[in-house]
Amino acid sequence: MMKRICLLSLILAAVCLSGCVTRVVYAPPPPPPGAPPAPAVVAYTPDYYVWDGYEYVGVCGDHYVYYNAGAWLVCDAVILGRFHGWERYHADWRRGAVHYHRGHELHR
């Protein structure tokens, strides 16, 4: 009986100390998601425009637009604030504004 207990203990110890042998399969991580698409830039055509000392600013319907890199873009808060500051001292700016003709160079 003692031999059986010793043998069983040795087998149990051997099983516990040997650990489990498993095969590790390495899977590469998934690729990172692509960059989101850039928002589409909408170009406007102003009805008329004026030089405010920093850039050309025009009016297209109810939007204020400015000329940047070959296209008329909607004014952001900084440009619009600067233009409204200039506009305070040039209340009659629309009278001297240039009517926009597509394809013609800006008046300098």
C-alpha positions as CSV (number, residue, x, y, z in Angstrom):
1,M,0.0,0.0,0.0
2,M,2.8,2.4,0.8
3,K,4.4,1.6,-2.5
4,R,1.2,2.6,-4.3
5,I,0.9,5.9,-2.4
6,C,4.5,6.7,-3.1
7,L,4.1,5.8,-6.8
8,L,0.9,7.8,-7.0
9,S,2.5,10.8,-5.3
10,L,5.5,10.6,-7.7
11,I,3.2,10.5,-10.7
12,L,1.1,13.4,-9.3
13,A,4.2,15.5,-8.6
14,A,5.6,14.8,-12.1
15,V,2.3,15.9,-13.7
16,C,2.1,19.0,-11.6
17,L,5.7,20.0,-12.1
18,S,5.8,19.3,-15.8
19,G,3.1,21.9,-16.7
20,C,1.0,21.9,-19.8
21,V,2.6,22.0,-23.1
22,T,0.7,24.1,-25.5
23,R,1.6,25.5,-28.9
24,V,1.7,29.3,-29.0
25,V,0.4,30.6,-32.3
26,Y,1.4,34.2,-33.0
27,A,-1.0,36.3,-34.9
28,P,0.1,39.8,-36.1
29,P,-2.0,42.6,-34.8
30,P,-4.6,44.0,-37.2
31,P,-3.4,47.0,-39.2
32,P,-4.4,50.4,-37.8
33,P,-7.4,52.0,-39.4
34,G,-6.8,54.4,-42.3
35,A,-6.9,58.1,-41.9
36,P,-10.4,59.6,-42.2
37,P,-11.1,61.3,-45.5
38,A,-10.4,65.0,-45.6
39,P,-13.5,67.1,-45.5
40,A,-14.4,68.5,-48.9
41,V,-13.5,72.1,-49.4
42,V,-16.4,74.2,-50.8
43,A,-15.2,77.1,-52.9
44,Y,-17.5,80.0,-53.2
45,T,-17.8,82.8,-55.8
46,P,-18.4,86.2,-54.1
47,D,-20.7,88.8,-55.7
48,Y,-18.2,91.5,-54.7
49,Y,-15.0,91.8,-52.7
50,V,-12.6,94.3,-51.1
51,W,-9.1,94.4,-49.8
52,D,-9.1,95.0,-46.0
53,G,-5.4,95.4,-45.6
54,Y,-4.8,91.7,-44.9
55,E,-6.7,89.7,-47.5
56,Y,-9.5,90.0,-50.0
57,V,-12.8,89.5,-48.3
58,G,-16.1,89.2,-50.3
59,V,-19.7,88.5,-49.8
60,C,-21.4,85.4,-51.3
61,G,-25.1,85.4,-50.5
62,D,-25.1,85.6,-46.7
63,H,-21.5,84.2,-46.2
64,Y,-18.4,86.2,-45.9
65,V,-15.6,84.6,-47.9
66,Y,-11.9,85.3,-48.3
67,Y,-9.4,84.5,-51.1
68,N,-6.8,81.9,-50.1
69,A,-4.6,79.8,-52.4
70,G,-6.6,80.3,-55.5
71,A,-10.1,79.7,-54.0
72,W,-12.7,81.7,-52.1
73,L,-13.3,80.0,-48.7
74,V,-15.8,80.8,-45.9
75,C,-14.2,83.2,-43.3
76,D,-13.3,81.7,-40.0
77,A,-13.9,83.6,-36.7
78,V,-10.4,85.2,-36.8
79,I,-10.7,86.6,-40.3
80,L,-14.3,87.6,-39.9
81,G,-13.5,89.4,-36.6
82,R,-10.6,91.3,-38.3
83,F,-12.8,92.2,-41.2
84,H,-15.6,93.5,-39.0
85,G,-13.0,95.6,-37.2
86,W,-11.9,97.1,-40.5
87,E,-15.5,97.5,-41.5
88,R,-16.2,99.8,-38.5
89,Y,-14.0,102.4,-40.0
90,H,-15.0,101.8,-43.6
91,A,-18.8,101.8,-43.4
92,D,-19.2,102.5,-47.2
93,W,-16.9,99.7,-48.3
94,R,-19.6,98.2,-50.5
95,R,-19.6,101.3,-52.6
96,G,-15.9,100.8,-53.5
97,A,-16.0,97.0,-53.7
98,V,-15.1,95.3,-56.9
99,H,-17.7,93.2,-58.7
100,Y,-16.3,89.7,-59.1
101,H,-15.8,88.3,-62.6
102,R,-14.7,84.7,-62.7
103,G,-11.4,84.1,-64.5
104,H,-10.1,87.6,-64.0
105,E,-7.2,88.5,-61.8
106,L,-7.9,90.2,-58.5
107,H,-7.5,94.0,-58.6
108,R,-4.4,95.0,-56.7
